[in-house]
């Protein structure tokens, strides 16, 4: 679905989807960051990071291009981290014609780091 020339800039569409959703904003306000969050950020927040690129070629040319990206939900509260991660999934997983891409969740994990609960969601953007 996604055009080849959008593989680097598609992250802007993902940021837009998350930052304009009222439920996600009710959890994290405007604390949605690409790649890294400020050191002094408090409360719940989200980080988005591109992590790879997949390409399939055929004799006719490129048949698939996909970007791999992660959404990290960070919270002081475990249940709240799950609620936010669930909403992130609801917002992102699916076809987004307005941005000309399709997103599918591929995997997820959780960790506890620096007294924070971290939900890690791995997505494929096509």
C-alpha positions as CSV (number, residue, x, y, z in Angstrom):
1,X,0.0,0.0,0.0
2,X,2.7,2.5,0.9
3,X,4.6,4.2,-1.8
4,X,8.4,3.5,-1.9
5,X,9.3,7.2,-1.4
6,X,7.5,7.3,1.9
7,X,9.6,4.7,3.8
8,X,11.6,7.3,5.8
9,X,8.8,9.9,6.2
10,X,6.0,7.6,7.1
11,X,6.9,8.0,10.8
12,X,5.3,11.4,10.5
13,X,2.0,9.8,9.7
14,X,2.3,7.5,12.7
15,X,3.0,10.4,15.0
16,X,0.0,12.2,13.5
17,X,-2.3,9.2,14.1
18,X,-1.2,8.9,17.7
19,X,-1.1,12.6,18.6
20,X,-4.6,13.3,17.2
21,X,-6.4,10.5,19.0
22,X,-8.3,12.0,22.0
23,X,-8.0,8.8,24.2
24,X,-4.2,8.6,23.7
25,X,-3.9,12.3,24.4
26,X,-5.9,11.9,27.6
27,X,-3.2,9.4,28.8
28,X,0.0,11.1,27.6
29,X,-1.0,14.6,26.6
30,X,1.5,15.7,24.0
31,X,4.3,13.4,25.2
32,X,4.8,11.4,22.0
33,X,8.4,11.4,20.8
34,X,10.3,10.1,17.8
35,X,13.4,8.1,18.8
36,X,14.1,9.6,22.2
37,X,12.3,11.3,25.0
38,X,13.7,14.2,27.0
39,X,15.5,13.2,30.2
40,X,13.1,15.1,32.5
41,X,9.8,13.8,31.0
42,X,7.4,12.8,33.8
43,X,4.3,10.6,33.8
44,X,3.2,8.5,30.9
45,X,4.7,8.9,27.5
46,X,5.3,7.2,24.1
47,X,8.4,6.8,22.0
48,X,8.3,5.7,18.4
49,X,11.4,4.3,16.7
50,X,12.1,2.9,13.2
51,X,14.0,-0.3,13.4
52,X,14.4,-1.9,10.0
53,X,13.4,-2.3,6.4
54,X,12.2,-5.3,4.5
55,X,12.2,-5.6,0.7
56,X,11.2,-8.4,-1.6
57,X,12.2,-8.4,-5.2
58,X,10.9,-10.4,-8.1
59,X,11.9,-10.6,-11.7
60,X,9.5,-7.8,-12.4
61,X,11.0,-5.5,-9.8
62,X,10.2,-4.7,-6.1
63,X,7.1,-6.6,-4.9
64,X,7.1,-5.5,-1.3
65,X,8.7,-2.7,0.8
66,X,8.0,-2.6,4.5
67,X,9.3,-0.6,7.4
68,X,9.6,-2.1,10.9
69,X,9.0,0.3,13.8
70,X,8.4,0.1,17.5
71,X,6.1,2.0,19.8
72,X,7.2,2.1,23.4
73,X,4.6,2.9,26.1
74,X,6.2,4.0,29.3
75,X,4.3,4.4,32.6
76,X,4.7,4.4,36.3
77,X,1.6,2.1,36.6
78,X,1.4,-1.4,35.0
79,X,-2.3,-1.4,34.3
80,X,-2.2,2.0,32.8
81,X,0.7,0.9,30.5
82,X,-1.5,-1.9,29.3
83,X,-4.4,0.4,28.7
84,X,-2.3,2.8,26.7
85,X,-0.7,0.0,24.7
86,X,-4.1,-1.5,23.9
87,X,-5.3,1.9,22.6
88,X,-2.1,2.4,20.5
89,X,-2.8,-1.0,18.9
90,X,-6.4,0.1,18.2
91,X,-5.3,3.3,16.6
92,X,-2.4,2.0,14.5
93,X,-3.3,-1.6,13.4
94,X,-5.1,-1.4,10.1
95,X,-5.3,0.4,6.7
96,X,-4.7,4.2,6.8
97,X,-5.7,5.5,3.4
98,X,-5.2,9.1,4.4
99,X,-1.5,8.3,4.9
100,X,-1.3,5.7,2.1
101,X,-0.1,2.9,4.3
102,X,-1.1,-0.3,6.1
103,X,0.2,-1.1,9.6
104,X,0.1,-4.6,11.3
105,X,1.4,-5.5,14.7
106,X,3.9,-8.2,14.5
107,X,5.0,-8.7,18.2
108,X,5.0,-7.2,21.6
109,X,6.9,-7.5,24.9
110,X,7.1,-5.9,28.3
111,X,9.8,-4.8,30.7
112,X,10.4,-3.0,33.9
113,X,13.3,-0.5,33.7
114,X,14.2,2.3,36.0
115,X,11.1,1.9,38.0
116,X,8.9,2.3,34.9
117,X,6.7,-0.3,33.1
118,X,7.5,-0.5,29.4
119,X,5.2,-2.0,26.8
120,X,7.0,-2.6,23.5
121,X,4.9,-3.0,20.4
122,X,6.5,-4.0,17.1
123,X,4.7,-3.0,13.9
124,X,5.2,-3.5,10.2
125,X,4.3,-0.6,7.9
126,X,3.6,-1.4,4.3
